[in-house]
Amino acid sequence: MSEYLVLIYEDENAYATADQATMQQVMSAHQAFGAKHGPALRGSNALQPTTTATSIRRDSAGQTVVTDGPCPIMTFD
């Protein structure tokens, strides 16, 4: 049987200013999804905020640059 990874992208800035009622509505929706699809789920985890992200990009010379925070930490040929 095939398995799939589902990522739910939401505007994390909206959560920073959301009131308690909005957060409860979001959590209720997530819980309802889990209850409905529980037998098919293999796990779930929240992602860290984008401020903690590591980015992988190609620079102007075509090299791959890994950036962890504000400065490049590694370049691949």
C-alpha positions in Angstrom: 0.0 0.0 0.0 1.3 3.4 -0.9 2.1 6.0 1.8 2.2 9.7 1.4 3.6 12.7 3.3 1.1 15.5 3.7 2.4 18.9 4.7 -0.1 21.5 5.9 1.2 25.0 5.2 -0.4 27.8 7.1 0.6 31.4 7.6 2.5 31.2 10.9 2.4 35.0 11.3 -1.4 34.7 11.7 -0.9 32.5 14.7 1.4 35.0 16.3 -1.5 37.4 16.6 -4.4 35.0 16.8 -6.7 35.1 19.8 -7.6 32.1 21.9 -10.9 31.4 20.1 -9.1 31.3 16.7 -6.4 28.9 18.1 -9.1 26.7 19.5 -10.9 26.6 16.1 -7.6 25.5 14.4 -6.9 22.8 17.0 -10.5 21.5 16.7 -10.1 21.2 13.0 -6.8 19.3 13.3 -8.4 17.0 15.9 -11.4 16.4 13.7 -9.1 15.5 10.8 -7.2 13.1 13.1 -10.4 11.5 14.3 -11.8 11.0 10.8 -8.5 9.6 9.3 -6.9 8.2 12.4 -6.5 4.6 11.1 -4.7 5.8 8.0 -2.3 8.1 9.8 1.2 7.0 10.7 2.1 10.0 12.8 2.1 13.7 12.9 4.4 16.5 14.0 4.4 20.2 14.0 7.1 21.9 11.9 9.4 24.5 13.4 8.9 28.1 12.4 10.4 29.3 9.2 12.9 31.4 11.2 14.6 28.2 12.1 14.8 26.9 8.5 17.8 25.7 6.6 17.6 26.9 2.9 19.2 25.1 -0.1 19.6 27.3 -3.1 21.8 27.7 -6.2 23.9 30.8 -6.3 24.6 32.9 -9.5 27.5 30.6 -10.4 25.2 27.6 -10.3 26.6 26.1 -7.1 24.4 24.8 -4.3 24.5 26.9 -1.1 23.2 25.7 2.2 22.2 28.6 4.5 21.4 28.0 8.2 20.3 31.4 9.5 21.9 34.6 8.0 25.1 33.1 6.6 26.0 30.3 4.2 27.6 27.4 6.0 28.5 25.1 3.1 29.0 25.2 -0.7 28.8 22.1 -2.9 30.5 21.9 -6.4 
